[in-house]
Amino acid sequence: MALIFIDLDGTMLDHGKPAKNIINTITQLKAKGHIPIIASGRVPHLLYGVDKVLGIDSYVCANGNYINYQGQVVYEKYIPVDTVQRMIDTCDRIGSDLVLEGVFGYVAYSKQTEYVDAFSDNFGIERPIINRSFHLENQILSFIVFDAWKVDQLRIDFPELMFVQSSRYGFDVNLKGDLKADGIRWLVNYLNYPTSEVYAIGDGMNDISMLKAVEHGIAMGNSHPDLKAVATYVTSAVGDEGVANALRHFDLI
């Protein structure tokens, strides 16, 4: 019985919608006794119930910082309050747009350029409303920042954070670590699962550590070349049933 961590955008979702035949693929996988788990950079608020649509009851969200296993939150790691305030103050000072992400929200602290909405449109998610007090009422799992040249300075100012470009419009910002790989390792240890039975499938730069952390790392055909370089297997693209073809290759369906 295998444990399979599967990315959402560009892997199980194609332009924000369930990819061709993916729901049937997950049904077949579960019928074989295997356990699919969503592994996404999205925070829980941005799942929009797609976990239920796909028939998956567990997820590793916020690039490894929030884990829900079979309906129970088993791990959560938030950005310290002082770091959140420093990021807000710094972005105010340098005139950089900033999006804040929590378990129950996705809001813009600053939204002066078109990049904020373009980032959301790229992933088929809501355009964030401006809310400058969200951080006072909610713990923050991650940020999104936008201008590449400003990110270079933010990397220097915030050595405790890591900045990974997730689209041509913006960068995911999380606590320093191994991103999704940290969450996967934690859950594998929590379940005391044999590493030989752990798989991961993804397509983006934030999936590199995830694929390297498991014995069977699978890159989608539409993946960034850097991800394909670390994969043990490269499947077809998201529009060509990449997940199903990978699972067939490993005789999981």
N, C-alpha and C positions, 0 to 999 in steps of 0.2 A: 504493500500500500504506500503510494508516494504522496509527498507533500509538494504542491506546485504553486509557487509564487508567481503571479501574472500581473504585469503592468496594465494600466487602463488605456491612456491616450496613445494611439498609434499601435496598440497591441490588441486589446479587446474592444476598444472603441475606435471607430473610424469617423473623424470629424465630429466627435462628441456623441455619436450614435453607436449602438451595438453593431459590431462588424458582421459581415456575412457569415451566417451559420454558427455564430459563436454561442448562442444560447443552447442549441442542440449539442454542440461540442462539450460544453460544461455538463450538460445532463448525462452524456455518455461517460464522461470522466468520473462523475460521482457514482454512476451505476457500476463502474469497475471497482468501487471502494476507495478511490483516491480522493485527496482533500485539496481543492483549489482555494487559494487565498489571494485576494487583491493586494497588490503592492504598488502604491501610487504616491506621487508627490502631492496629490490633492489632499486637502483637509476633509474631515468627515462631512462638513457642511456642503461641500461641492460634489459629493457622491450622488446627490439627488435621487437616492433610492435605486441607483443602477445595480448595487449589490443584490437587491431583491429581484430585479429584472433578470439578472444573470443567474440567479439562484446560488449565490455565494454568500455564506453567513459569517465570513471572517475577513478582516482586512488589516494591512499594515499601511497606515496613512502618514501624511506629512513627512515623507521621505524617512520613514522609520521611527518617528517620534511619538506615534499614537497607534496602539494595537488593540483591536477588538477581536476576540476569538470566540466564535459561536455565541455572539450576543453579549459577551462580557468584556468590559474594558480591563485589560490585564497589564497595560503599560502606557504611561504618558510622561512626556518630558517637554517642559515648556522653556521658552527663552526667559531668562531672569528679568525681572521688572526694571532693574537699573539699565540693563542693556537695551530693552525696548525704549526707554525714555531717551537714552543717548542716541539711538538710531533716529528717533523722531526729531530730536534737537538738531542732529547733524544734517538730516535731509532738509529741514527748514532752513538751516544756515547756507547750504550749498544749492538750494533751489531744486531738489530732486523729488520727483514723484515717489510715493511710497504706498504700498498696499499691505495691510495687516490681515493675517489669517488665524482664526481660532477654531475651536471645535464647532461653534455655532454661528460663525460669520466669516465674511470675506468683504472687507471694506477698504476704501481708499482714505488714507489720512491726507494725502495731497494728490491732486489730479489736474495738472496744468497742461499736459501734452496728450496727444492722441494715442500714445503708446499703451496707456493703461487699458483703454477699451479694446485696442487692437490685440493686446495680449489675451484678453478674455475671449474675444471673438475667435481667435486662433484655436482655442481649446473647446469652443462651444459651451462656455460657461457664462454666467451672469456678468454684466458689467457692474463693477462695484460702485455703490453709492458713497458719497463722502460722509465720513463719521469720524470726527476728531476727538471723540471721547470713548471709542470702543475699547481702547487699551486700559481704560480706567475701570472697566466693568468685566473684562474678559482676559483670561490668560492667552498669551500669544504663542502659537506653534511655529510660525514662520512669517517671513516677509517676502515681498516681491519688489525689486528695484529695476530700473530701466536703462538709464544712460550708461553705455559701456565705459566711457571715459571717467564718469563719476564713480563707477564701480571700482575702478583701479584705486581710487583714493579711499573708498569705503573698506576695501580689503586691508589697507594699512591701518585704518582707524579701528577696525573691529577684528582683531586676530582670533577672537573666540568664535567667529562665524565663518561659514563657507558660502561662496557665491558660485552657483552653477547655472550657466545659460540654458534655459529650457525651451526657448523659442527665439526667433530673431528679434523679438520685441522686449524680452525681459529675462531677469535672473531670479531663480529661486534662492532664498537665503535661509539657511538652517544653522543650528548649532554645529560647531566643528565636530567632525566625526566621519564615519564611513557610510553616511546616508542610509539608504534602504538596507544595506548589509548589516548595520547594527541592529535594526529591528528584526531582521530575519534570524540572525544568530541568537538574539534574545529569545524569540519564540521557539526556535528549534531546541534550544536548551531547556526552555520551560516545559516543552512537550516531551523532552528526552527522546527526540526522534533520531533515527540512524541517518548520518549524513549521506550515505550512499543512496538514500531514497528521497533526496531533496533536489528539486528542480527550480529554475527561475527563467522567466521569459520576459523580454523587454525590448525597447527600441531607442531609448534616449540616453543622453549623457549621464543623467542621474541614475541610470541602470548599470553603469560600468561596475561599481563596487558590488552590486547585487549579483551579477553574473560571475564575478570572480570569487564570491563568498561561498558558492555552492559547487557541488561536484558536476552538475549538469547545467551549464549556463547557455541559454538559447537566445540568439539575436534574431529579430524580425528582418525580413528582406528589405524593409524600408528603414532600417536602422542607420544611425550615424556610423561611418567607417570605423571610428575608434571603438565602438561597441562590438562590431563584428570581429575586430582584431582580438578581443579577449574571450569570445564565445567558444564553446566546445562544439556548437552546431549552429548553422545559419539556416533558418527556414524561409518560406515565401513571405510576401508582403501582407500587410493587414487586409488589403482588399482581395487577397487570393488565399484566404483561410490559413494564414500563417500559423496560428495557434494550433488548429486541428492537424495541419501537416506535421508540425513538430511533435505533437502527442502521438501521432501514428508512427513517426520515425522511431520513437522510444517505446513503442508497443504499449502505450498507456490507454489508448482507446482502440 
